Amino acid sequence: MRIEEIRQMSIVEMEQVLEDKLEAMQNLKFQHATHQLDNPLSIRLIRRDIARLKTVLNELTKKQTTDELVETNK
């Protein structure tokens, strides 16, 4: 998942995708622990997608917070 794709999503969509990715990560870790995982690289890819999603969500929440502070100080 590319960062441009993530930035085009709404916050609700990002949260839903993040939840799905976290669940997928949990399943991959379980498969890895039981030696059933065919491609260990998939864990890294999911982890990076999760990091991208969390980064964009954090940026949006910080932007909303600063916008609210600016409006209240006017």
C-alpha positions in Angstrom: 0.0 0.0 0.0 1.5 3.3 -1.1 1.4 6.5 1.0 -0.5 8.3 -1.7 -3.3 5.7 -1.5 -3.4 6.1 2.2 -3.7 9.9 2.1 -6.7 9.6 -0.3 -8.6 7.6 2.3 -11.0 9.0 4.9 -10.1 8.6 8.6 -12.7 5.9 9.0 -11.4 4.0 6.1 -7.8 4.3 7.4 -8.9 3.0 10.8 -10.7 0.0 9.2 -7.7 -0.9 7.1 -5.4 -0.5 10.1 -7.6 -2.9 12.1 -7.5 -5.4 9.2 -3.7 -5.1 8.9 -3.3 -5.6 12.6 -5.4 -8.8 12.4 -3.4 -10.0 9.4 -0.2 -9.3 11.3 -1.4 -11.4 14.2 -2.3 -14.3 11.9 1.1 -14.1 10.2 3.0 -14.2 13.5 1.0 -17.2 14.5 1.7 -19.0 11.2 5.4 -18.1 11.6 5.5 -19.5 15.1 4.0 -22.8 14.0 6.4 -22.9 10.9 3.5 -22.7 8.4 4.4 -19.3 6.9 5.6 -19.6 3.3 6.8 -16.1 2.9 8.3 -14.5 6.0 8.8 -11.2 4.0 5.0 -10.7 4.2 5.4 -9.9 8.0 7.7 -7.0 7.1 5.4 -5.7 4.4 2.4 -5.7 6.7 4.4 -4.1 9.5 5.4 -1.3 7.2 1.8 -0.8 6.0 0.7 -0.5 9.6 3.4 2.1 10.3 2.4 4.1 7.2 -1.3 4.1 8.3 -0.4 5.1 11.9 1.8 7.9 10.6 -0.9 9.4 8.4 -3.5 9.1 11.1 -1.2 10.8 13.6 -0.5 13.6 11.2 -4.2 14.1 10.6 -5.1 14.2 14.3 -2.2 16.6 15.1 -3.4 18.9 12.2 -7.0 18.8 13.6 -5.8 19.6 17.1 -3.7 22.5 16.0 -6.6 23.8 13.8 -8.9 23.7 16.8 -6.4 25.5 19.0 -5.9 28.2 16.4 -9.7 28.7 16.2 -10.2 28.9 19.9 -7.4 31.5 20.3 -9.0 33.9 17.8 
